[in-house]
Amino acid sequence: MYKTHFAFKHYPFDNTLRSDELHDSDATREARSRIRHLLELRGIGLLTGEAGSGKTTLCRQTAAGLHPNRYRVCYVALSTGSVLDSYNMIADAFGLEHFTSRSAAYKAIRKAVSRLVTESRQYPVLIFDEAHHLHNEILEELRLLTNYRMDSENRLCLLLVGLTELRRRLEMAAHASLSQRIVLRCTLEGLGRDEVGGYIEHRLRLAGSDAGIFEREAVEAVALASNGLPRRIDRIAHYALHAAALEGSRTVSITHVEHASRELAP
């Protein structure tokens, strides 16, 4: 409804943006720089953050910026099943067939990694998103999967992405071997309160609107209610625009933001 009211080309706070249209913040720039360093090391990295902090978006943006002739990025969204299930998801990402044997899958994936490095001169990057759902056994298998020539050579870069609880979980004694091999630990923070206005304006401009739809007090209210988390900013801003359109208002006020926050309250 409000797309017509505000003459947007598309809904400004949906999740359909291209990677080159995504908003950059101090936190995402730092995290992206650190992930690129991980790629140089070809080691194991850990990216954590609250739900809605933009972890998946950051991975998508970083992957899109890598040269396809140099890197082979394999993205696994979620695996809550067995080790074999996880191996088959990795096999899918590498373009391999499905396997009925855990050992056969393990050998085939390692062979594919070695072939990429030695023959194609590509560096494989395996991104495991929602990794806080992985069973302990799978985490251990992923560690073994990255072990080439008795730790003397890194061929597979592994990035585990998940909620903050994953970081605490990997600090437990049961995961000591994996934890010791993690060369990057990065926590993605939300936007600073002074960055929320720029984020909102960026999304509005992409939708074909001039800045200024959100009043200053409304922006401050969004920042406070969202805790700077991009996904929550998007949802609050979406509902606030809807509330403004229902009233026939051309601007979003603090009252509209408060109404949106109540709509989204658990």
BALOBA-1460 file (C-alpha; in Angstrom, 3 decimals):
// residues 266
<rec num="1" residu="m" x="0.000" y="0.000" z="0.000"/>
<rec num="2" residu="y" x="2.562" y="2.596" z="1.030"/>
<rec num="3" residu="k" x="4.706" y="2.013" z="-2.099"/>
<rec num="4" residu="t" x="2.173" y="3.958" z="-4.162"/>
<rec num="5" residu="h" x="1.613" y="6.554" z="-1.441"/>
<rec num="6" residu="f" x="5.318" y="7.467" z="-1.288"/>
<rec num="7" residu="a" x="5.932" y="6.766" z="-5.012"/>
<rec num="8" residu="f" x="8.602" y="4.150" z="-4.307"/>
<rec num="9" residu="k" x="9.955" y="2.038" z="-7.167"/>
<rec num="10" residu="h" x="9.987" y="-0.904" z="-4.784"/>
<rec num="11" residu="y" x="9.574" y="-1.492" z="-1.084"/>
<rec num="12" residu="p" x="12.701" y="0.122" z="0.401"/>
<rec num="13" residu="f" x="13.206" y="-2.253" z="3.297"/>
<rec num="14" residu="d" x="12.796" y="-5.645" z="1.636"/>
<rec num="15" residu="n" x="15.685" y="-8.109" z="1.296"/>
<rec num="16" residu="t" x="16.113" y="-8.078" z="-2.488"/>
<rec num="17" residu="l" x="19.097" y="-5.733" z="-2.784"/>
<rec num="18" residu="r" x="22.089" y="-6.684" z="-4.893"/>
<rec num="19" residu="s" x="25.389" y="-7.052" z="-3.056"/>
<rec num="20" residu="d" x="26.678" y="-3.782" z="-4.560"/>
<rec num="21" residu="e" x="23.630" y="-1.925" z="-3.190"/>
<rec num="22" residu="l" x="24.110" y="-2.956" z="0.428"/>
<rec num="23" residu="h" x="24.821" y="-0.297" z="3.012"/>
<rec num="24" residu="d" x="28.288" y="-0.173" z="4.536"/>
<rec num="25" residu="s" x="28.939" y="0.597" z="8.182"/>
<rec num="26" residu="d" x="32.068" y="0.804" z="10.302"/>
<rec num="27" residu="a" x="31.328" y="-2.673" z="11.670"/>
<rec num="28" residu="t" x="30.807" y="-4.308" z="8.276"/>
<rec num="29" residu="r" x="33.906" y="-2.685" z="6.785"/>
<rec num="30" residu="e" x="36.046" y="-3.956" z="9.642"/>
<rec num="31" residu="a" x="34.526" y="-7.442" z="9.536"/>
<rec num="32" residu="r" x="34.943" y="-7.678" z="5.764"/>
<rec num="33" residu="s" x="38.594" y="-6.651" z="6.066"/>
<rec num="34" residu="r" x="39.193" y="-9.324" z="8.678"/>
<rec num="35" residu="i" x="37.479" y="-11.996" z="6.586"/>
<rec num="36" residu="r" x="39.699" y="-11.097" z="3.652"/>
<rec num="37" residu="h" x="42.693" y="-11.618" z="5.916"/>
<rec num="38" residu="l" x="41.272" y="-15.043" z="6.809"/>
<rec num="39" residu="l" x="41.112" y="-15.867" z="3.101"/>
<rec num="40" residu="e" x="44.806" y="-15.046" z="2.781"/>
<rec num="41" residu="l" x="45.596" y="-17.374" z="5.691"/>
<rec num="42" residu="r" x="43.232" y="-20.074" z="4.384"/>
<rec num="43" residu="g" x="42.361" y="-21.058" z="7.926"/>
<rec num="44" residu="i" x="39.273" y="-21.450" z="10.079"/>
<rec num="45" residu="g" x="37.283" y="-18.365" z="11.050"/>
<rec num="46" residu="l" x="34.345" y="-17.630" z="13.320"/>
<rec num="47" residu="l" x="31.811" y="-14.861" z="12.637"/>
<rec num="48" residu="t" x="29.134" y="-14.387" z="15.268"/>
<rec num="49" residu="g" x="26.505" y="-11.811" z="16.138"/>
<rec num="50" residu="e" x="22.943" y="-11.325" z="17.279"/>
<rec num="51" residu="a" x="20.053" y="-12.395" z="15.066"/>
<rec num="52" residu="g" x="19.514" y="-9.703" z="12.449"/>
<rec num="53" residu="s" x="22.976" y="-8.161" z="12.775"/>
<rec num="54" residu="g" x="23.715" y="-8.788" z="9.087"/>
<rec num="55" residu="k" x="26.049" y="-11.803" z="9.200"/>
<rec num="56" residu="t" x="24.587" y="-13.525" z="6.144"/>
<rec num="57" residu="t" x="24.416" y="-10.238" z="4.256"/>
<rec num="58" residu="l" x="28.081" y="-9.593" z="5.030"/>
<rec num="59" residu="c" x="29.055" y="-13.065" z="3.785"/>
<rec num="60" residu="r" x="27.076" y="-12.517" z="0.585"/>
<rec num="61" residu="q" x="28.696" y="-9.125" z="0.028"/>
<rec num="62" residu="t" x="32.198" y="-10.456" z="0.706"/>
<rec num="63" residu="a" x="31.712" y="-13.493" z="-1.541"/>
<rec num="64" residu="a" x="30.420" y="-11.303" z="-4.377"/>
<rec num="65" residu="g" x="33.609" y="-9.247" z="-4.198"/>
<rec num="66" residu="l" x="35.929" y="-12.231" z="-4.667"/>
<rec num="67" residu="h" x="37.407" y="-12.977" z="-8.084"/>
<rec num="68" residu="p" x="35.681" y="-16.133" z="-9.387"/>
<rec num="69" residu="n" x="38.862" y="-17.361" z="-11.078"/>
<rec num="70" residu="r" x="40.772" y="-17.240" z="-7.821"/>
<rec num="71" residu="y" x="38.164" y="-18.349" z="-5.274"/>
<rec num="72" residu="r" x="35.511" y="-21.057" z="-5.257"/>
<rec num="73" residu="v" x="32.957" y="-20.073" z="-2.626"/>
<rec num="74" residu="c" x="30.714" y="-22.856" z="-1.334"/>
<rec num="75" residu="y" x="27.866" y="-21.685" z="0.864"/>
<rec num="76" residu="v" x="25.940" y="-24.055" z="3.127"/>
<rec num="77" residu="a" x="22.904" y="-22.423" z="4.702"/>
<rec num="78" residu="l" x="21.958" y="-24.861" z="7.450"/>
<rec num="79" residu="s" x="22.515" y="-28.447" z="8.492"/>
<rec num="80" residu="t" x="20.750" y="-29.914" z="11.484"/>
<rec num="81" residu="g" x="21.016" y="-33.540" z="10.425"/>
<rec num="82" residu="s" x="23.783" y="-36.131" z="10.528"/>
<rec num="83" residu="v" x="27.409" y="-35.870" z="9.466"/>
<rec num="84" residu="l" x="26.484" y="-37.519" z="6.164"/>
<rec num="85" residu="d" x="23.716" y="-34.954" z="5.620"/>
<rec num="86" residu="s" x="26.259" y="-32.160" z="6.128"/>
<rec num="87" residu="y" x="28.744" y="-33.804" z="3.789"/>
<rec num="88" residu="n" x="26.078" y="-34.076" z="1.107"/>
<rec num="89" residu="m" x="25.241" y="-30.386" z="1.493"/>
<rec num="90" residu="i" x="28.934" y="-29.606" z="1.039"/>
<rec num="91" residu="a" x="29.040" y="-31.970" z="-1.928"/>
<rec num="92" residu="d" x="26.127" y="-30.042" z="-3.475"/>
<rec num="93" residu="a" x="28.021" y="-26.790" z="-3.006"/>
<rec num="94" residu="f" x="31.074" y="-28.292" z="-4.731"/>
<rec num="95" residu="g" x="28.973" y="-29.740" z="-7.549"/>
<rec num="96" residu="l" x="29.534" y="-33.333" z="-6.483"/>
<rec num="97" residu="e" x="27.094" y="-36.236" z="-6.452"/>
<rec num="98" residu="h" x="25.287" y="-37.354" z="-3.312"/>
<rec num="99" residu="f" x="26.835" y="-40.070" z="-1.208"/>
<rec num="100" residu="t" x="25.428" y="-42.893" z="0.911"/>
<rec num="101" residu="s" x="28.710" y="-43.452" z="2.726"/>
<rec num="102" residu="r" x="30.190" y="-40.974" z="5.173"/>
<rec num="103" residu="s" x="33.770" y="-42.029" z="4.431"/>
<rec num="104" residu="a" x="33.225" y="-41.851" z="0.664"/>
<rec num="105" residu="a" x="31.802" y="-38.332" z="0.983"/>
<rec num="106" residu="y" x="34.741" y="-37.237" z="3.152"/>
<rec num="107" residu="k" x="37.303" y="-38.560" z="0.658"/>
<rec num="108" residu="a" x="35.516" y="-37.099" z="-2.350"/>
<rec num="109" residu="i" x="35.248" y="-33.623" z="-0.825"/>
<rec num="110" residu="r" x="38.921" y="-33.602" z="0.156"/>
<rec num="111" residu="k" x="39.834" y="-34.776" z="-3.339"/>
<rec num="112" residu="a" x="37.724" y="-31.995" z="-4.865"/>
<rec num="113" residu="v" x="39.420" y="-29.416" z="-2.638"/>
<rec num="114" residu="s" x="42.893" y="-30.653" z="-3.611"/>
<rec num="115" residu="r" x="41.966" y="-30.660" z="-7.286"/>
<rec num="116" residu="l" x="40.759" y="-27.058" z="-7.105"/>
<rec num="117" residu="v" x="43.977" y="-25.924" z="-5.447"/>
<rec num="118" residu="t" x="46.502" y="-27.899" z="-7.485"/>
<rec num="119" residu="e" x="44.844" y="-28.062" z="-10.907"/>
<rec num="120" residu="s" x="42.472" y="-25.120" z="-11.154"/>
<rec num="121" residu="r" x="44.522" y="-22.805" z="-8.957"/>
<rec num="122" residu="q" x="41.395" y="-21.822" z="-7.068"/>
<rec num="123" residu="y" x="41.130" y="-21.396" z="-3.312"/>
<rec num="124" residu="p" x="38.026" y="-23.136" z="-1.934"/>
<rec num="125" residu="v" x="36.091" y="-21.219" z="0.709"/>
<rec num="126" residu="l" x="33.436" y="-23.078" z="2.690"/>
<rec num="127" residu="i" x="30.933" y="-20.859" z="4.513"/>
<rec num="128" residu="f" x="28.731" y="-22.646" z="7.033"/>
<rec num="129" residu="d" x="25.875" y="-20.338" z="7.986"/>
<rec num="130" residu="e" x="23.617" y="-20.937" z="11.011"/>
<rec num="131" residu="a" x="26.511" y="-22.976" z="12.432"/>
<rec num="132" residu="h" x="25.141" y="-22.699" z="15.981"/>
<rec num="133" residu="h" x="22.730" y="-25.469" z="14.970"/>
<rec num="134" residu="l" x="25.515" y="-27.927" z="14.087"/>
<rec num="135" residu="h" x="25.933" y="-31.004" z="16.251"/>
<rec num="136" residu="n" x="29.252" y="-31.428" z="18.052"/>
<rec num="137" residu="e" x="30.177" y="-34.369" z="15.836"/>
<rec num="138" residu="i" x="29.733" y="-32.270" z="12.710"/>
<rec num="139" residu="l" x="31.924" y="-29.486" z="14.071"/>
<rec num="140" residu="e" x="34.673" y="-32.023" z="14.698"/>
<rec num="141" residu="e" x="34.296" y="-33.430" z="11.177"/>
<rec num="142" residu="l" x="34.651" y="-29.942" z="9.718"/>
<rec num="143" residu="r" x="37.898" y="-29.523" z="11.618"/>
<rec num="144" residu="l" x="39.197" y="-32.794" z="10.184"/>
<rec num="145" residu="l" x="38.068" y="-31.770" z="6.719"/>
<rec num="146" residu="t" x="40.427" y="-28.784" z="6.800"/>
<rec num="147" residu="n" x="43.424" y="-30.845" z="7.959"/>
<rec num="148" residu="y" x="45.798" y="-31.437" z="5.062"/>
<rec num="149" residu="r" x="49.243" y="-33.030" z="5.336"/>
<rec num="150" residu="m" x="49.105" y="-33.172" z="9.122"/>
<rec num="151" residu="d" x="48.411" y="-29.435" z="9.519"/>
<rec num="152" residu="s" x="51.409" y="-28.404" z="7.396"/>
<rec num="153" residu="e" x="49.225" y="-26.999" z="4.615"/>
<rec num="154" residu="n" x="45.944" y="-25.079" z="4.499"/>
<rec num="155" residu="r" x="43.895" y="-25.817" z="1.407"/>
<rec num="156" residu="l" x="40.346" y="-25.196" z="2.593"/>
<rec num="157" residu="c" x="39.238" y="-21.943" z="4.200"/>
<rec num="158" residu="l" x="36.314" y="-22.534" z="6.571"/>
<rec num="159" residu="l" x="34.116" y="-19.770" z="7.963"/>
<rec num="160" residu="l" x="31.626" y="-20.718" z="10.671"/>
<rec num="161" residu="v" x="28.800" y="-18.181" z="10.948"/>
<rec num="162" residu="g" x="26.264" y="-18.178" z="13.759"/>
<rec num="163" residu="l" x="24.677" y="-16.576" z="16.772"/>
<rec num="164" residu="t" x="26.760" y="-15.380" z="19.704"/>
<rec num="165" residu="e" x="26.086" y="-18.637" z="21.541"/>
<rec num="166" residu="l" x="28.338" y="-20.432" z="19.028"/>
<rec num="167" residu="r" x="31.330" y="-18.456" z="20.255"/>
<rec num="168" residu="r" x="30.648" y="-19.491" z="23.858"/>
<rec num="169" residu="r" x="30.055" y="-23.079" z="22.805"/>
<rec num="170" residu="l" x="33.401" y="-23.350" z="21.029"/>
<rec num="171" residu="e" x="35.159" y="-22.185" z="24.187"/>
<rec num="172" residu="m" x="34.098" y="-25.401" z="25.925"/>
<rec num="173" residu="a" x="36.654" y="-28.153" z="26.498"/>
<rec num="174" residu="a" x="34.858" y="-30.491" z="24.088"/>
<rec num="175" residu="h" x="35.836" y="-28.214" z="21.198"/>
<rec num="176" residu="a" x="39.400" y="-27.430" z="22.280"/>
<rec num="177" residu="s" x="40.955" y="-28.903" z="19.133"/>
<rec num="178" residu="l" x="38.732" y="-26.842" z="16.858"/>
<rec num="179" residu="s" x="39.048" y="-23.693" z="18.972"/>
<rec num="180" residu="q" x="42.851" y="-23.848" z="18.835"/>
<rec num="181" residu="r" x="42.744" y="-23.819" z="15.041"/>
<rec num="182" residu="i" x="40.498" y="-20.791" z="14.727"/>
<rec num="183" residu="v" x="42.629" y="-17.922" z="13.423"/>
<rec num="184" residu="l" x="39.845" y="-15.338" z="13.202"/>
<rec num="185" residu="r" x="37.156" y="-14.512" z="15.736"/>
<rec num="186" residu="c" x="34.898" y="-11.649" z="14.729"/>
<rec num="187" residu="t" x="31.687" y="-10.401" z="16.328"/>
<rec num="188" residu="l" x="29.425" y="-8.285" z="14.109"/>
<rec num="189" residu="e" x="27.884" y="-5.447" z="16.067"/>
<rec num="190" residu="g" x="24.767" y="-3.495" z="15.140"/>
<rec num="191" residu="l" x="24.830" y="-0.009" z="13.663"/>
<rec num="192" residu="g" x="25.793" y="2.867" z="15.909"/>
<rec num="193" residu="r" x="22.982" y="5.293" z="16.746"/>
<rec num="194" residu="d" x="24.587" y="7.905" z="14.504"/>
<rec num="195" residu="e" x="24.630" y="5.438" z="11.589"/>
<rec num="196" residu="v" x="20.944" y="4.488" z="11.588"/>
<rec num="197" residu="g" x="19.840" y="7.671" z="9.819"/>
<rec num="198" residu="g" x="22.333" y="7.089" z="7.010"/>
<rec num="199" residu="y" x="21.145" y="3.504" z="6.656"/>
<rec num="200" residu="i" x="17.496" y="4.559" z="6.382"/>
<rec num="201" residu="e" x="18.277" y="7.295" z="3.856"/>
<rec num="202" residu="h" x="20.348" y="4.862" z="1.783"/>
<rec num="203" residu="r" x="17.468" y="2.401" z="1.538"/>
<rec num="204" residu="l" x="14.977" y="5.169" z="0.700"/>
<rec num="205" residu="r" x="17.196" y="6.568" z="-2.070"/>
<rec num="206" residu="l" x="17.512" y="3.123" z="-3.660"/>
<rec num="207" residu="a" x="13.715" y="2.971" z="-3.728"/>
<rec num="208" residu="g" x="13.602" y="6.281" z="-5.592"/>
<rec num="209" residu="s" x="12.749" y="8.637" z="-2.759"/>
<rec num="210" residu="d" x="14.353" y="11.835" z="-1.530"/>
<rec num="211" residu="a" x="15.716" y="11.864" z="2.000"/>
<rec num="212" residu="g" x="13.628" y="13.431" z="4.717"/>
<rec num="213" residu="i" x="10.644" y="11.104" z="4.907"/>
<rec num="214" residu="f" x="11.681" y="10.033" z="8.405"/>
<rec num="215" residu="e" x="11.663" y="12.907" z="10.858"/>
<rec num="216" residu="r" x="14.741" y="13.266" z="13.064"/>
<rec num="217" residu="e" x="12.884" y="12.117" z="16.175"/>
<rec num="218" residu="a" x="11.556" y="9.132" z="14.220"/>
<rec num="219" residu="v" x="15.074" y="8.083" z="13.223"/>
<rec num="220" residu="e" x="16.198" y="8.303" z="16.839"/>
<rec num="221" residu="a" x="13.228" y="6.177" z="17.878"/>
<rec num="222" residu="v" x="14.101" y="3.547" z="15.245"/>
<rec num="223" residu="a" x="17.690" y="3.458" z="16.472"/>
<rec num="224" residu="l" x="16.557" y="2.971" z="20.058"/>
<rec num="225" residu="a" x="13.915" y="0.341" z="19.306"/>
<rec num="226" residu="s" x="16.109" y="-1.678" z="16.934"/>
<rec num="227" residu="n" x="19.327" y="-1.644" z="18.953"/>
<rec num="228" residu="g" x="21.021" y="-0.931" z="15.635"/>
<rec num="229" residu="l" x="20.251" y="-4.373" z="14.174"/>
<rec num="230" residu="p" x="19.637" y="-3.963" z="10.414"/>
<rec num="231" residu="r" x="16.918" y="-6.599" z="10.149"/>
<rec num="232" residu="r" x="14.953" y="-4.999" z="12.973"/>
<rec num="233" residu="i" x="15.499" y="-1.527" z="11.492"/>
<rec num="234" residu="d" x="14.010" y="-2.817" z="8.233"/>
<rec num="235" residu="r" x="10.938" y="-4.247" z="9.933"/>
<rec num="236" residu="i" x="10.276" y="-1.191" z="12.091"/>
<rec num="237" residu="a" x="10.766" y="1.186" z="9.158"/>
<rec num="238" residu="h" x="8.442" y="-0.944" z="6.984"/>
<rec num="239" residu="y" x="5.618" y="-0.858" z="9.525"/>
<rec num="240" residu="a" x="6.205" y="2.823" z="10.283"/>
<rec num="241" residu="l" x="5.858" y="3.722" z="6.606"/>
<rec num="242" residu="h" x="2.667" y="1.693" z="6.481"/>
<rec num="243" residu="a" x="1.300" y="3.553" z="9.524"/>
<rec num="244" residu="a" x="2.171" y="6.915" z="7.967"/>
<rec num="245" residu="a" x="0.484" y="5.992" z="4.692"/>
<rec num="246" residu="l" x="-2.706" y="4.958" z="6.494"/>
<rec num="247" residu="e" x="-2.886" y="8.455" z="7.969"/>
<rec num="248" residu="g" x="-2.107" y="10.074" z="4.639"/>
<rec num="249" residu="s" x="1.097" y="11.556" z="6.033"/>
<rec num="250" residu="r" x="4.061" y="12.313" z="3.770"/>
<rec num="251" residu="t" x="6.523" y="11.940" z="6.614"/>
<rec num="252" residu="v" x="7.143" y="9.306" z="9.279"/>
<rec num="253" residu="s" x="6.890" y="10.643" z="12.816"/>
<rec num="254" residu="i" x="7.936" y="9.232" z="16.154"/>
<rec num="255" residu="t" x="4.290" y="8.247" z="16.696"/>
<rec num="256" residu="h" x="4.394" y="6.045" z="13.594"/>
<rec num="257" residu="v" x="7.616" y="4.401" z="14.790"/>
<rec num="258" residu="e" x="6.132" y="3.773" z="18.222"/>
<rec num="259" residu="h" x="3.098" y="2.180" z="16.566"/>
<rec num="260" residu="a" x="5.387" y="-0.039" z="14.467"/>
<rec num="261" residu="s" x="7.389" y="-1.064" z="17.533"/>
<rec num="262" residu="r" x="4.205" y="-2.125" z="19.285"/>
<rec num="263" residu="e" x="3.177" y="-4.147" z="16.232"/>
<rec num="264" residu="l" x="6.497" y="-6.008" z="16.337"/>
<rec num="265" residu="a" x="6.631" y="-6.502" z="20.083"/>
<rec num="266" residu="p" x="6.742" y="-10.211" z="21.051"/>
